[in-house]
Amino acid sequence: MRPEASNQKKTPKELYRDSKKLTIPNILTCFRIVLIPVFVWLYSFEMDYKTAAIVLIISGITDILDGMIARGFNMMSDLGKLLDPVADKLTQAATVICLSGRYPLMFVIFLLMLGKELHAFWSSYQVVKATGVVQSAQWHGKVSTFLLYLMMMTHVFWFEIPNGVSNFMIFTCIGMLILSGILYEHRNQVLMREKIAE
């Protein structure tokens, strides 16, 4: 999870140079992406739910570490701000799809995530194109990610989770996903209006 981007506009040359940085946070983010097929194999094919949960925990810890290192050692980069949410969403999507076989409501989360991310990608692309600044995750995106990881890990660990608890956690995530999508769209619209007003 990366800190907020500054408002300083970078030239295309600076953006390209920044994207070429191979930093420890970026390596950790790539490691999280590598863990995705490992989780899918363990959960869906080996039915080794405990080990799959451990892999998911490692992924979450790695996510926290790369943000701490990026901030603490000034290793922030635009490549990292692009890769970090990609690793998050791929991990979440793969886990939710695996879980939807046992918990059909999970598929609603997947559809919401897909629609939200496709729209957010296009909206964020327009902001980057207009301002030259890659925006980072905001508080509601981080809360949404935390709730998703908590819900996913609970369902992976707690094989016999009661329907009431399962549904409550799933609907909480659905509500936070919708709220986060609305707030991100509002942020992007404000940035675009400010750019037009300049």
N, C-alpha and C positions, 0 to 999 in steps of 0.2 A: 504494500500500500504506500503510495507516494504522496508527498506534501503538495500543496497547491502550487500551481505554476505562477511565475511572476508575470506582470503585465508587459514586460519588456519584449518588444517584437524582435525576432531574430531574422537575419537574412537567410536566404536559401543555402548559402555556403556554410553558414554557422550551423544550421539545422542538419546538413549532411555530415559535417565534421562531428557533431555531437552524436549522431546516430551510429557512427562507426566505433564508438567507445565500447570496449569489451571490459565490463566492470564485474566485480563480484556479485552485486545485486542482480545484474542481467544474467549471469551464469546460474544463480539460484533460481531465477524465474524460468529459465530454460529447463532446469532440473525438474521443476514442478510440472512442466508440460510432458517431460519424459515419464513421470510417475502416472500419468493418466491411463495409458494402456495397461500398466502394471495393475492398477486398481481394477479396471474392467475385467482383466483376465482372472484375478483372484476372486472377485465377487460373483461374476456371471458364469464362469467356466469351472473354476476350482471349488466354488461354494465355501471358500475359506474366509468367512466374514470377519473374524477377529484380525487376521493379518491384513485384510482389505481396510479395516478401520484404522489400523496402525499406519498404513500407507497414507490414508487421508489425513491423519494427525500430522505426519511428517510434512505433508504438503502445506498444511495450515501453518505449522511452525516456520517452515521455509519462507512462506509469504510474509510473516511478521519480521523475520530476520532480515530479508532483503530491504524492507522499508527502513528498519533501524540502521542498517549499515549505510544505506543511501543517504540518510539524513545525517548520521553521526560522522561519516567520513567524506561528506560532500561528493558522493559518487552518483548524484542524480543526473539523468540523461533523458532526452526525449525518447530515445529507443526504449528505455526502461518504462517510461510513462505510457508507452504504447503496448509493450509486451506484458506488463503486469496485469492489466485488466483482461487481456486475451487469455493469459494463463488461468486467471480466476474463472472466467466464463466457461472455458473449455472443461475445467475441472468440475464446475458445478453442473454443466449440461450432461457430461458423461455419468456423473454420480446419480443425478436425478433420473436419467434414462434407465440406468441399472435398477434403481429402486422402484421405478414405475411398474415393473413386472409384478411386484408384491403389493404396491400401494398405488392404485390407479390415479388418485388425485395428484400424484407427483407429475403426471403428464400435463396437467394444467399449468404447473409451475414452469415446465419446459417450454410450453407454447408462449407463456408470458415473457419468459426470458428471451426467447427467439425474437418475438415481435419487438420487445423493448430494445434489444441490442442492435437489431437491423435499423431501427429508427434512430437510435442514438449514434450509430456509426455514421449515418448520412448527415445527421445534424452536426455532429462534432467535426466531420470532414469540412463542412461549410465554414465552421468557425475557424479551423486551422487555416483553411484557404484564405480567409478574409483577414485574420489577425497574425498568422505566423506563429501562434502560441499553442502548444499542446496542453490542454487542460487536464488536471489530475482528478482523482476521485474525491468527492465531497463527503461530508459526515454521513449523509443518508445512504450513500452508496456503500460506505464501510459498515454501517449498521445492517444494511441488507445482506452484505456478504457474510457478516458474523452470524446473523440469524439463519442463513442458508446452511453454513457449515455446521452450526449447532444442530439444526434439524436433520441434516444428512447423517452426521456422525451418530446422533441418537438412534436413528432408524437402522443404521448399520450395526451398532453395538447391541441395541435392545431388540432382539429378533422377535420377541413376543409383545411388542409395544401395544397397549390397549388402543382401540380405534378412537376413543375420545381424545386421548393425548396426541395421537398421530394427527388427527384432523385439526386440532387446535394449533399445533406447530405449523402444519402445512398452510392453513388459512392465514396465520400470522405472517408467514413469508410471502404469501400472495399479496396481502395488503401492503407490505413494505416494498415489494417490487413495483407495485402500481404507484405508490407515493414517490419513490425514488425516480421513476421514469418521468413523472410530472415535474418534479423539481429540477431534474437535469435539463428537460426541455425548456423550462422557464429560464434557467441560467444561460443556455445557448441563445435564446431569443433576446435576452438582455444584452449579451455580448455583441450580437449582430446589430442591434439597434444603436449601441454605442459606437460601433465602427462606422455605421452609415452616417451618424451625426457628426463625425469628425470632419 
